[in-house]
Amino acid sequence: MKIDFDNKQMDLLNKIGFPFSLSEDLSDDDILLIDEKVSEYFQLNGIDNDRVNDIGFLCESIIDCIS
């Protein structure tokens, strides 16, 4: 499945890092790995003072794209 991530999403995904190209067709395993790594990044960086920050909203938008 090919997913058209926007520029901000791609910047964050590239920062997180993946062993495959995000601009090609993604397998189910690729999508699962994106979900796992973005969810972990959200937990570590996406919440400030019990509120979702801009990074968190960006992570949520990525998860929405792959759901």
N, C-alpha and C positions, 0 to 999 in steps of 0.2 A: 504494500500500500504506500502510495506517495502522499506525503503530508506537506502542505505549503505553509511552513512556519514564517512569521514575519521577521523583520530584521532584528528587533529586540529579542524575540524568542531565540533566533539563531545565535545571536551573540551570547546569550546565557547558556544555551546548549553547548556551544563551542567552548565556553569557559569551564563547564562541568567536564566535558571531554567524553567522547565515545569512540569505540574501536571500529566504527563503520561510518559511511557517508550518510549524513542526514538529508541530503538532497536527492538520494536515490530511493528506489522502492524499499520499504522497510518490512522485514519479516515480523511475525508475531513475537519472536524472541527479542528482536530489536526494540519493539514497542514496549515489551515488558521491562527491558533494561532502562529505557527512557523513563518509564513510570517510576521504577525503583529509585533511580538516581535523582530525578527531579523531586520526588517526594522527600528524599533524604535531605537534599539541598534546601527545600522549603522548611523542614524542621530545624535546620541549623541556622538559616539566614533569613527566613521569610516572616519572622514574627518579632516585634519589638513591643515590650510592655503589654503582652497579651493581646496585641492587635496585629493584624496582617499588614505588612509594609509593602512598598512597591515591588520588591523582589518576590514577596509572597504572591502578590496578584499576578505577576508575570509567570511564576511557577504554576499557579492555578490555570492560567490561560493555556499553557503548554499541555497540562493534564487534560483539559477540556478538548484540545485538538486531537489527542490520541485516544480519547474515550469513545 
